[in-house]
Amino acid sequence: MVLKVSLLLAQATVAVPAAGAGYELRDDARDAALALVRQAAAALAPEGARIVATAGTMDARLRLAPCARVEPHLVAGLPVWGATRVALRCASGAVAWRAYLPVTVQVLAPAWTSKSVLPAGALVVAEQWQLAQADWAASPSPPVEPDTPIAGRTLARPVAPGQALREADLQARRWFSTGQAVRIVATGEGFSISADGQALGHGIEGQPVRVRTEAGRIVTGLPVGESLVEVRP
């Protein structure tokens, strides 16, 4: 899953003394930027996760003017997990500059991790996996939740020892086949309707499928379980 913020979050402000010939980012300004991104990452992280944010090096070609107050902001459209950037704005100085601080954010929480090398196409057997700390932010695809049953799934690609099992590592499940009888469920605000139907295509997890109702109407829904199709308003 890529996690993103769609608008600027609340700003954090830190006072920085004016400098003579120029301005180099102080530790307190860097710490404020890291605190801001840690707070945003924690809001999206699994419960109990440990957030670790590490600042990178700013562009050495930058020559920033002296600034009495630097304000860090999150940047709209950039993720708050993994490799990202925090915007820094001079809010009190002769030149109102804006720069970016590279940041790496780790989200450490339990996930299913492999005990050994497993090839693509291998059937997932529970004994081959263990719950261990993993960085959820290491890939755009999130790890499989610890309470999700994994036995019986099939690997879509090889997995290395200690590697967290992610959604992208698993083949999509086929919940039913073309021509099979299915149950159609339609839900909305204040209502829920179900009916029998026939699949007009394979029910592949995450892919829309057309089904024919008993009345002959053709609708499109998402396969969500064994012989089960969900139609959303």
N, C-alpha and C positions, 0 to 999 in steps of 0.2 A: 503494500500500500504505500505514491509519493505523497507526504504530508506537507501541507502548505498553509500559509496564512494569507487571507484575502484582503486584509486591510491593516494599517499601522496600528500597533497596540499602544497602550499607554506609555509615555516616555518616562525614562529615569534620568534625573539631572544630577550632575556632579560638578562641584566648583573646582576650577583649575587656576592656579596663579598665572598671571601674565608673564611672558618670557621676553627677553630682549630681542635676539636676532631671529627667533623662530620658535616653533612649538613641537615638542616631542610628546607623544601620548604617555601620560603618567599612569602609574599602576592603578590609582583610584578610578580613573576614567575607564581603563580596561576592565577593572573588576565590575563596574556598573554595567558595562555592555554584556559581560558574561552572566551577571545576575539576571539581566533582562531576558536573555535567550534561554537560560535554565528555567525560568518561570514559565515561559511559553511552551517549552518542551515538556515540562511536568504536567501541563494541562492536557496533553495528548497521550501521555505515557500510561502503561498499565499500572495498576495500584501497587505501591511499594517499590517502584523502580527507582534506581539511583541514577541521577543525571550528572554527567561529567562534561563540562564545557571547557575547551582549551583554545586559547587565542593563538592565531598564527601571526605572521609578520606582515605588516603593512607594506605597500609598494615603496621601495627605497627611493624611487624618483620623486616622491611627494616632498614638497617644500611648503609646509603649512605655516600660515601666519600665526602670530601670538593670539591666544584665545583665553579669556577669563572664565568661560563656562562651556563645557562640552556636553551635549545631550545625545545619548545613544537611542536609536530607534530600530525596531524590526522593519524589514523591507517587504512591502506587499509582493506576494507571488513567490517569495523564496521560502524553502523549507526551514523548519526550526529543528530538524533532526539531521545528523550527518554533517557533511561539508556545506557550510552556508556563510553568510556575511551579515554583519550588523552595521547599520549606517551610523556615522558620527557626524554631528552638526555643531559648528561653532555658533553658539547662541549669543555670545557677548565678546565681540572683538572688532578690530578695524575692517577685517575681511570676513564675510559670512561664508566660510568654506564648508564643504561636505566631503567626507571621505568614507572608506569602507574598511572594516576590520574583519579579516578572514577568521572564521570560528569553526571548530569541529565539535559536534555534540554527540556524546554517547548516551544511550538509554540502556542501562544494565538491569536486566530482569530475567527471571527463570524462563526457559524455553526448552523444547525437545531438542537434544543434541545427539549426534550419532556417536556410537562407541567404536565404529570401524569404518573402513572404506566400503561404500555401497554403490553399485553401478546403476545406471539408468535402466528402468524397467523392472527393478527389484521390487518385490512385494514388501511393504512395510510390516515388520514384525515387532511387537512391543518390546521384546527382550533386547533388541538391537539399539534401543534408544534410552536416554536418561534425561531427567530434568536437571539443567545446570544453568548458571548465569551466562547470558549471551547479550551481545550488543544488538538491540532491536533496530538501531539506526544504521547498521552496517550495509543495508540493502533497501531499495525502495519497496520490496515485497516484505510485508511483516511476517514474523515467525508465527507458526501455528500456536494458538492459545494453549496453555498448559492443560486446561480441562477439556480439550477437544480430543476425542478418540482418534488415533492415527492408524491402528491396526487394520490391515486389509487394503490400505491405499497403495498406489503404485507410484514409484519415483519417476519423474519426467526427465531428470538429469542426475549425474553422479553427485554423491555427497561425500565429503572428506571427514575424517575423524574429528570430533569436537565441533563440527559445523551445525549451526542451528537449522532446524527444518522449517522452511518458509513455504508460503502458499504456492509460490512459483516453482518450487521443487516437486510438487505433486501433480500428477495427471488429473485432468478434470474427470469427475465421475459421470458415468452414463446411468441415469436414473431409470430410463426405459427406452424401448426401441420403437421404430416406426410401426404403426398399426396396433400397438398395444393399447389396451383400455387404461384410461387414466382418470384421476379425480381432479376436477377443476375447482379451484377456490378463488373467489373474488372478494377482496376486503376493501373497506373504505371507512370514512368517518361515520360511525354509528351503524354500520351494516356489515354483514358477512353472508355470502351466498356460495353454495357449492353445487356441483352437478357432475354427472358422468360424461365422458367424452372419449375420443379416439385420437391418438397421437398421429400427426401427419409428418413427423420427422423424429430423429433420435433425440432423446432428452438429455443433452449434454449440460453439465453443471455450468452455470454462468452464461449460457447461450440461449437466446429466445427461440421458442418453438411454436409452430402452429398446431392447434388441436381443433377437432370438429365436435361440437356439442351434439347431444341426442336430437336436438331440434334442427340440426343441419347447419347451424351457424358456425363460422370459422373465426376463432379468436387466437390471439398471440399472447403467450405468457412465458414465465421462467420456470424451468424444472427446479424444484426445491427439495425433492425427496423421492423415495420409491413410488413410482406411478402417481406423482403429485405435481400439479402445475398451478402456479400462482399467477393470477391475472390482476394487474394493478390498474387503478383508474388513471 
